[in-house]
Amino acid sequence: MDLELKMGRADKTYKPGDRVTGTVTLKGATAPVSHTGLFLKGSGMVRPQLDSRTTGAFDSGSSRPVQLMETSIEMAQSGKLPPDVPIPFEFILAALPGRTLTDTYKGVYVSVRFAVQATLSCSGFFAKPLEKEIEFVVECPCSEIPPKVSVDFEIKPESLENVKKTSIESIPKFSIRGKLRSINCPLNAPFTGELTVVESATRIRSIELQLVRVETIISGSQVAKESTEIQNLQVGDGNVCKNLAIRLYMVFPRVFTCPTIITDSFRVEFEVNIIVVFE
């Protein structure tokens, strides 16, 4: 015997101000079940997830979740709940006073999660409550569409960062030029651009486009910052032709990306890397 929880939309995706709907159904019972109440709770929170390297540098309060929304509904008062009868629920998706809803996001050190939980308090001394939880996705439309800002770039040994000047001479001479169509990127549109290998003294084995998340947790003067890869796409295989424009095209994976978030307690930002692997 358990609860079945279904959302009203097949894609489980909602925007602020939408009516979140669904049903709760008792399954597996052969007769009506005595209970002391059927309750539904909708919640949304930002949860920092510090690892062993950074936990010791923060006090206990810095890693506490931030509640974005919370709503509670009594769906049925005490009595008997018949099996296989869907009981509907509905609530408005809205933030708590002083808070702002944020897109659903699953990162390594920061996550934004929205869920609905149904609880049936069964009668009887030994009866355990039945619980069922399901996540749903929140998308917050941008109030103002940022302008497109294109960027021209050139990669050569002298432009590389985190390389000692004495080591530059040991790097094969090469030059790659390109253009990013815009560094302000809507999540529902592809990331585009192009690059051209102007010259390369060594044969190229692969050219890759890497999407990276940069997550930062802030507590006073203490900051924990970490960059992790989301996805890596190969845009050139082998020793590509010189002076031939190679198209860059990448679709942002939903849930693992979100709009750039900058708050007093945490940040979620994104970068792209162009990786050239020589033979």
Backbone hydrogen bonds in HBPLUS format (Angstrom, degrees):
<---DONOR---> <-ACCEPTOR-->    atom                        ^
c    i                          cat <-CA-CA->   ^        H-A-AA   ^      H-
h    n   atom  resd res      DA  || num        DHA   H-A  angle D-A-AA Bond
n    s   type  num  typ     dist DA aas  dist angle  dist       angle   num
A0002-ASP N   A0027-LYS O   2.96 MM  25  5.41 155.8  2.02 142.2 149.8     1
A0027-LYS N   A0002-ASP O   2.82 MM  25  5.41 175.3  1.82 171.0 170.0     2
A0004-GLU N   A0025-THR O   2.74 MM  21  5.02 155.5  1.80 150.3 158.3     3
A0025-THR N   A0004-GLU O   2.89 MM  21  5.02 155.4  1.96 143.2 151.0     4
A0006-LYS N   A0023-THR O   3.03 MM  17  5.38 169.2  2.04 156.7 159.9     5
A0023-THR N   A0006-LYS O   2.92 MM  17  5.38 148.9  2.01 142.4 151.9     6
A0008-GLY N   A0021-THR O   2.68 MM  13  4.87 147.3  1.78 133.7 124.4     7
A0012-LYS N   A0009-ARG O   3.17 MM   3  5.07 148.7  2.27  98.0 107.4     8
A0137-VAL N   A0012-LYS O   2.71 MM 125  5.88 161.1  1.75 161.9 167.2     9
A0014-TYR N   A0137-VAL O   2.85 MM 123  6.26 155.6  1.91 156.7 163.3    10
A0139-GLU N   A0014-TYR O   2.95 MM 125  6.24 158.7  1.99 157.0 163.6    11
A0018-ASP N   A0015-LYS O   2.92 MM   3  5.57 159.7  1.97 147.1 148.8    12
A0017-GLY N   A0093-LEU O   2.81 MM  76  5.19 166.3  1.82 152.1 156.3    13
A0093-LEU N   A0018-ASP O   2.92 MM  75  5.62 168.4  1.94 168.7 172.6    14
A0020-VAL N   A0091-PHE O   2.73 MM  71  5.36 157.6  1.78 176.4 169.0    15
A0091-PHE N   A0020-VAL O   3.04 MM  71  5.36 145.6  2.16 138.8 149.5    16
A0022-GLY N   A0089-PHE O   3.30 MM  67  5.54 137.8  2.49 145.8 141.4    17
A0089-PHE N   A0022-GLY O   2.92 MM  67  5.54 149.0  2.02 146.0 145.5    18
A0024-VAL N   A0087-ILE O   2.87 MM  63  5.14 149.7  1.96 134.2 143.0    19
A0087-ILE N   A0024-VAL O   2.85 MM  63  5.14 156.7  1.91 136.6 144.5    20
A0084-ASP N   A0026-LEU O   2.79 MM  58  5.60 174.9  1.79 163.0 162.2    21
A0033-VAL N   A0081-LEU O   2.96 MM  48  5.14 160.3  2.00 134.9 133.6    22
A0081-LEU N   A0033-VAL O   2.79 MM  48  5.14 161.9  1.82 140.3 141.4    23
A0123-SER N   A0034-SER O   3.14 MM  89  5.55 168.7  2.15 121.6 121.0    24
A0035-HIS N   A0079-GLY O   2.84 MM  44  5.60 155.0  1.90 157.6 160.8    25
A0079-GLY N   A0035-HIS O   3.04 MM  44  5.60 152.2  2.12 138.1 144.8    26
A0036-THR N   A0121-SER O   2.71 MM  85  5.42 161.2  1.74 163.5 170.2    27
A0121-SER N   A0037-GLY O   3.04 MM  84  5.58 168.6  2.05 171.2 170.6    28
A0038-LEU N   A0076-ALA O   2.91 MM  38  4.94 158.7  1.95 143.4 145.6    29
A0075-MET N   A0038-LEU O   2.74 MM  37  5.36 134.9  1.94 147.5 160.6    30
A0076-ALA N   A0038-LEU O   3.29 MM  38  4.94 149.7  2.39 134.3 133.4    31
A0039-PHE N   A0119-THR O   2.87 MM  80  5.23 169.4  1.88 155.7 157.4    32
A0119-THR N   A0039-PHE O   2.83 MM  80  5.23 161.7  1.86 152.6 156.8    33
A0040-LEU N   A0073-ILE O   2.78 MM  33  5.04 158.0  1.83 153.1 158.4    34
A0073-ILE N   A0040-LEU O   2.78 MM  33  5.04 157.2  1.83 153.1 157.3    35
A0041-LYS N   A0117-GLN O   2.83 MM  76  5.18 154.8  1.89 149.1 157.6    36
A0117-GLN N   A0041-LYS O   2.81 MM  76  5.18 160.3  1.85 149.8 156.7    37
A0042-GLY N   A0071-THR O   2.81 MM  29  5.08 161.3  1.84 148.8 155.3    38
A0071-THR N   A0042-GLY O   2.86 MM  29  5.08 148.4  1.96 147.7 151.8    39
A0043-SER N   A0115-ALA O   2.96 MM  72  5.57 166.1  1.98 163.4 167.0    40
A0115-ALA N   A0043-SER O   2.93 MM  72  5.57 160.0  1.97 156.0 160.8    41
A0044-GLY N   A0069-MET O   3.04 MM  25  4.98 140.8  2.20 142.2 133.1    42
A0068-LEU N   A0044-GLY O   2.73 MM  24  5.28 161.1  1.76 144.7 148.9    43
A0069-MET N   A0044-GLY O   3.22 MM  25  4.98 157.2  2.28 132.6 132.5    44
A0045-MET N   A0113-ARG O   2.97 MM  68  5.64 154.5  2.03 153.6 159.9    45
A0113-ARG N   A0045-MET O   3.01 MM  68  5.64 162.2  2.04 162.6 161.8    46
A0046-VAL N   A0066-VAL O   2.83 MM  20  5.01 157.7  1.88 144.5 149.7    47
A0066-VAL N   A0046-VAL O   2.76 MM  20  5.01 158.7  1.80 147.8 154.4    48
A0047-ARG N   A0111-SER O   2.81 MM  64  5.34 166.7  1.83 160.1 164.7    49
A0111-SER N   A0047-ARG O   3.19 MM  64  5.34 141.6  2.35 126.9 138.1    50
A0049-GLN N   A0109-TYR O   2.68 MM  60  4.50 162.7  1.71 133.2 132.1    51
A0054-THR N   A0051-ASP O   3.17 MM   3  5.68 139.6  2.34 111.2 120.7    52
A0055-THR N   A0051-ASP O   2.96 MM   4  5.90 149.6  2.05 163.3 172.9    53
A0057-ALA N   A0054-THR O   3.08 MM   3  5.45 145.5  2.21 109.1 119.0    54
A0058-PHE N   A0055-THR O   3.18 MM   3  5.63 166.8  2.20 115.8 119.9    55
A0062-SER N   A0059-ASP O   3.23 MM   3  5.78 150.6  2.32 113.1 120.4    56
A0064-ARG N   A0061-GLY O   3.41 MM   3  5.48 168.5  2.42 107.0 108.8    57
A0096-LEU N   A0068-LEU O   2.85 MM  28  5.90 162.7  1.87 154.4 154.0    58
A0099-ARG N   A0096-LEU O   2.92 MM   3  5.35 155.7  1.98 142.9 141.7    59
A0104-THR N   A0138-VAL O   3.00 MM  34  5.30 156.7  2.06 146.3 147.0    60
A0105-TYR N   A0112-VAL O   3.06 MM   7  4.85 165.4  2.08 130.4 134.5    61
A0112-VAL N   A0105-TYR O   2.70 MM   7  4.85 163.7  1.72 143.1 148.7    62
A0106-LYS N   A0255-VAL O   2.78 MM 149  5.80 154.1  1.85 149.9 152.1    63
A0107-GLY N   A0110-VAL O   3.04 MM   3  5.24 129.7  2.31 139.3 153.4    64
A0136-PHE N   A0114-PHE O   3.10 MM  22  5.74 158.1  2.15 128.8 133.8    65
A0116-VAL N   A0134-ILE O   2.86 MM  18  5.49 160.9  1.90 156.9 161.7    66
A0134-ILE N   A0116-VAL O   2.93 MM  18  5.49 155.5  1.99 154.5 162.6    67
A0118-ALA N   A0132-LYS O   2.79 MM  14  5.30 162.4  1.82 160.5 164.2    68
A0132-LYS N   A0118-ALA O   2.96 MM  14  5.30 147.8  2.07 149.7 155.9    69
A0120-LEU N   A0130-LEU O   2.79 MM  10  5.03 162.1  1.83 149.9 156.2    70
A0130-LEU N   A0120-LEU O   2.90 MM  10  5.03 154.2  1.97 146.0 148.1    71
A0127-ALA N   A0124-GLY O   3.36 MM   3  5.13 152.9  2.44  95.1 102.9    72
A0183-ILE N   A0149-VAL O   2.93 MM  34  5.75 137.1  2.12 139.8 146.7    73
A0151-VAL N   A0180-LEU O   3.01 MM  29  5.15 155.3  2.08 140.4 147.9    74
A0180-LEU N   A0151-VAL O   2.78 MM  29  5.15 164.6  1.80 154.6 158.5    75
A0153-PHE N   A0178-GLY O   2.96 MM  25  5.40 166.3  1.98 140.0 141.5    76
A0178-GLY N   A0153-PHE O   2.97 MM  25  5.40 154.0  2.04 152.4 150.5    77
A0155-ILE N   A0176-ILE O   2.69 MM  21  5.07 163.4  1.72 153.9 159.9    78
A0176-ILE N   A0155-ILE O   2.91 MM  21  5.07 155.8  1.97 145.8 153.2    79
A0159-SER N   A0156-LYS O   2.90 MM   3  5.43 147.6  2.00 119.5 129.2    80
A0160-LEU N   A0157-PRO O   3.36 MM   3  5.56 162.2  2.40 106.8 111.9    81
A0167-SER N   A0164-LYS O   2.88 MM   3  5.23 149.0  1.98 108.1 118.1    82
A0168-ILE N   A0165-LYS O   3.37 MM   3  5.38 154.8  2.44  99.5 106.5    83
A0170-SER N   A0167-SER O   3.10 MM   3  5.47 141.3  2.26 106.8 117.3    84
A0171-ILE N   A0168-ILE O   3.07 MM   3  5.37 157.6  2.12 109.1 116.2    85
A0201-ALA N   A0173-LYS O   2.76 MM  28  5.38 164.9  1.79 172.4 175.5    86
A0175-SER N   A0199-GLU O   2.94 MM  24  5.28 154.0  2.01 145.8 140.0    87
A0198-VAL N   A0175-SER O   2.84 MM  23  5.42 142.2  1.99 147.6 158.9    88
A0199-GLU N   A0175-SER O   3.36 MM  24  5.28 159.4  2.40 135.8 139.0    89
A0177-ARG N   A0196-THR O   2.95 MM  19  5.32 156.1  2.01 158.4 158.3    90
A0196-THR N   A0177-ARG O   2.61 MM  19  5.32 153.4  1.67 165.3 174.8    91
A0179-LYS N   A0194-GLU O   2.85 MM  15  5.51 154.0  1.92 151.9 158.2    92
A0194-GLU N   A0179-LYS O   2.92 MM  15  5.51 149.5  2.02 150.3 159.8    93
A0181-ARG N   A0192-THR O   3.11 MM  11  5.77 164.2  2.13 132.2 136.8    94
A0189-ALA N   A0186-PRO O   3.26 MM   3  5.42 163.3  2.29 110.1 111.9    95
A0191-PHE N   A0250-MET O   2.73 MM  59  5.02 169.0  1.75 155.8 155.4    96
A0250-MET N   A0191-PHE O   2.89 MM  59  5.02 147.6  1.99 142.7 151.6    97
A0193-GLY N   A0248-LEU O   3.06 MM  55  4.76 132.4  2.29 135.1 130.5    98
A0248-LEU N   A0193-GLY O   2.76 MM  55  4.76 168.3  1.77 131.2 127.1    99
A0195-LEU N   A0246-ILE O   2.92 MM  51  5.25 148.7  2.01 139.9 150.0   100
A0246-ILE N   A0195-LEU O   2.72 MM  51  5.25 169.0  1.73 158.9 162.9   101
A0243-ASN N   A0197-VAL O   2.80 MM  46  5.64 161.7  1.84 143.2 149.0   102
A0279-GLU N   A0203-ARG O   3.04 MM  76  5.84 171.4  2.05 152.8 153.4   103
A0205-ARG N   A0277-VAL O   2.74 MM  72  5.52 159.6  1.78 150.1 156.0   104
A0238-GLY N   A0205-ARG O   2.82 MM  33  4.36 152.8  1.90 131.6 126.8   105
A0206-SER N   A0277-VAL O   3.19 MM  71  5.13 155.4  2.25 139.6 140.7   106
A0277-VAL N   A0206-SER O   2.84 MM  71  5.13 177.9  1.84 159.7 160.4   107
A0207-ILE N   A0236-GLY O   2.88 MM  29  4.72 154.0  1.94 139.8 139.0   108
A0235-VAL N   A0207-ILE O   2.85 MM  28  5.72 152.7  1.92 146.4 155.6   109
A0236-GLY N   A0207-ILE O   3.10 MM  29  4.72 145.6  2.23 143.2 137.2   110
A0208-GLU N   A0275-ILE O   2.82 MM  67  5.00 163.4  1.84 148.9 154.6   111
A0275-ILE N   A0208-GLU O   2.88 MM  67  5.00 164.7  1.90 145.2 149.9   112
A0209-LEU N   A0233-LEU O   2.68 MM  24  5.15 164.6  1.70 157.6 162.5   113
A0233-LEU N   A0209-LEU O   2.85 MM  24  5.15 172.2  1.86 150.4 151.1   114
A0210-GLN N   A0273-ASN O   2.84 MM  63  4.97 174.6  1.84 156.3 157.9   115
A0273-ASN N   A0210-GLN O   2.84 MM  63  4.97 156.1  1.90 141.1 149.1   116
A0211-LEU N   A0231-GLN O   2.91 MM  20  5.42 171.1  1.92 162.6 165.4   117
A0230-ILE N   A0211-LEU O   2.83 MM  19  5.55 176.1  1.83 156.5 155.2   118
A0212-VAL N   A0271-GLU O   2.89 MM  59  5.14 171.8  1.90 154.3 153.5   119
A0271-GLU N   A0212-VAL O   2.88 MM  59  5.14 159.9  1.92 148.4 153.5   120
A0213-ARG N   A0228-THR O   2.90 MM  15  5.51 162.0  1.93 170.4 167.3   121
A0228-THR N   A0213-ARG O   2.99 MM  15  5.51 156.3  2.05 153.5 161.1   122
A0214-VAL N   A0269-GLU O   2.71 MM  55  5.02 167.3  1.72 148.8 147.1   123
A0269-GLU N   A0214-VAL O   2.94 MM  55  5.02 166.9  1.95 143.1 147.5   124
A0215-GLU N   A0226-GLU O   2.95 MM  11  5.52 155.6  2.01 168.5 162.0   125
A0226-GLU N   A0215-GLU O   2.95 MM  11  5.52 158.3  1.99 156.1 163.3   126
A0216-THR N   A0267-ARG O   2.93 MM  51  4.93 164.7  1.96 142.9 144.4   127
A0267-ARG N   A0216-THR O   2.79 MM  51  4.93 148.3  1.89 143.6 147.4   128
A0217-ILE N   A0224-ALA O   2.81 MM   7  5.17 160.5  1.85 151.5 157.9   129
A0224-ALA N   A0217-ILE O   2.90 MM   7  5.17 165.0  1.92 154.4 159.4   130
A0218-ILE N   A0265-SER O   2.82 MM  47  4.80 176.5  1.82 132.7 133.8   131
A0219-SER N   A0222-GLN O   2.86 MM   3  5.16 165.9  1.88 159.7 160.6   132
A0222-GLN N   A0219-SER O   2.99 MM   3  5.16 159.2  2.03 129.0 128.1   133
A0240-VAL N   A0238-GLY O   2.95 MM   2  5.70 119.7  2.32 112.9  96.4   134
A0261-ILE N   A0268-VAL O   2.96 MM   7  5.01 157.2  2.01 141.0 147.4   135
A0268-VAL N   A0261-ILE O   2.81 MM   7  5.01 157.2  1.86 142.8 147.8   136
A0263-THR N   A0266-PHE O   2.98 MM   3  5.43 154.8  2.05 158.8 166.7   137
